[in-house]
Amino acid sequence: MEVAFVLIYYLIAFFVIILDQWTKWLIVKTMNLGDNIEIIKDFLYITSHRNKGAAWGILEGQMWFFYVITVIVIIAIIYYIQKTARNHHLFGVSLGLILGGAIGNFIDRVFRQEVVDFINTYIFGYDFPVFNIADSALVIGVILFMIYMFLEERKLKEKTHGKKGTHHS
């Protein structure tokens, strides 16, 4: 049963990679750089954009840095999926999403020397930086990871101090 859950985490990563690369391929093949398609007025647009850095374009042009960091992150995630996520399903799902997102953007950096972004949102009038499926998976994975850490911390406190916060010996 544990092996099946580990496989599910890798399947989540695989699904993210496939969806990410397919959507990026569609953007590259059907839109010119800078083209914009309105989906929901003043909220959601498909915009053909490229990013040679990380989020918000930081560290632009530092590809070797991204290669090294991504390889380290991928190795660490696989290690934690194998060693820890077997019995912690929320943790495993979060790692699967993060793994898929990291590999999705890594593929772009290796083969295109830039990341294809296309989801353009305006949230309460703020023009949020353009992103992609891999970025979305990374953010959702990190949020799930934080929820997992919060729940684990709460379990530890309850175990150590009892449900009402008093210490039991």
N, C-alpha and C positions, 0 to 999 in steps of 0.2 A: 504494500500500500504506500509506504514512504517513497519508493522508487517512482510510483505513478505521479505523486505530487511533484517530485523533482522534475520529471518529464514535462508536466504541465507548465512549470515556470519557464522552461526552455521553449516550449510551444508558444507561450505568451510573447517571449522575446522574438521568436521567429515571425509570428504574426505581425508584430510591430514593424520589424525590418521589411517584410514584404509590402505591407500597406504604405509605409514611408517611401520606399524606393519606387513603388508603382505610381504614387501620387506625384513624386518629384519628376519622374519620367514624363508623366502627362503634362506637367507644367513646362518642362524644357521643350517637349515636342510640339506643343500646341500654342504656346504664348511667347511673345517677344519680351525681353527684359524690360520691366517697367509697365507692361500691360496690366490693366486693372479691370476686374469684372465685379460689378455690384451684386451681392447676394441679398443682403438686408441693408437697406439705405441707412447711412450714418452709423452702422454697427459692424457689418461683416463684408469683407471683400476678398476676392482671390487676386493676389498681386504677385506677378513674377519678380522675384527679388533674389539677390545673391549676397552671401555673407562670407567674408574671408577671415572672420574672427570668431569669437564666442558670442554669447548673448549681448545684444546692443552693440555689436561690432568691436567689443573690447579685444585686445591682443591681436588685432588684425595683422595678418601676414606671418604669424608665429606658428606655422604648420608643424614644425618638428616638436614644439612644445605640446601641441594637441595630440600628435601621434604618441608620444611617450606617455602622457597623462592618460589617454584613452586606453592604451594597452595595459597600464597598471590597474586602472579602474575595472576593465573587463576581467583580468585575472582575479582581482579581489572579489568581484561579484560572483564569479564561477566558484571560487573557494567557499564563499558564504552560502551559496545555494547548496553546494554539496555537503557542507558541514553543519549548518545551522537551520536552514530553511525547511528541512524535512519535517520538522514538528511544529513549525511556526508559519502557517499558511499566508497570513497577511504579509509577513516579512518576505516570503517567497514570491508572492505576486508583485510586491514593490520592487524586488530585485529583478524579476523578469521584465518589468516595464523599463527599469533603468538600463538594464543590459540591452534590450532592443533599441532604445533611444540612443544609447552611446554608440552602438554598432551602426545604426542607420546614418548618423551624422559622420561617423568615421569613414564609411564607404564613400560619402561625398568628398571628404577632405582628401582621401587617397586618390580617387579617380577623377575628380573635377578640380581639385585645389581650392574649392569653395563649397559652401553649403547652400542648397536650393531651399529658399523659404517662399511661402505663398499664402499663408493664412494671415490676413491683415484685419485687425479689429480696432474699433474705437469704443473704449469703455468709459462711459460718462464724459465723452468728449475728448478723452486722451487717446492719441494715436499710438497704440501699443506697438512695440517692435514686431515686425513681420516674423512669423515662426512657421514650423512644419510639424508633421506627425511625430517625428522623433523627439522634438522639443516638448510636445504635449505629453508623450509617454514619460519623458524624464521628469517633468513637473508633477504629473500624477503619481509616479513612482516615489518621488521624494515626499510628497504629501502623505501617501500611504505609509511610508517608512516612519515619518514623524508620528503618525497616529499609532503605529505599532510600538514605537519607543515610549510614547505616553502611556499606553495600556500596560506595557511591561513594567514600567516604573511604578504604576499604580498597583499592579499585582504584587510587586516586591514590597511596597510599603504596607499593603494589607497583610502580607505574610509575616513581615517583621513586626509590625505594630498592631495588628488586628484591624478589623473593619472600622472601628471607631477611632483609630489613631493612637490607642494606648498600647504600651509595650507589654507583652505577655511572656513570662519566663517558663 
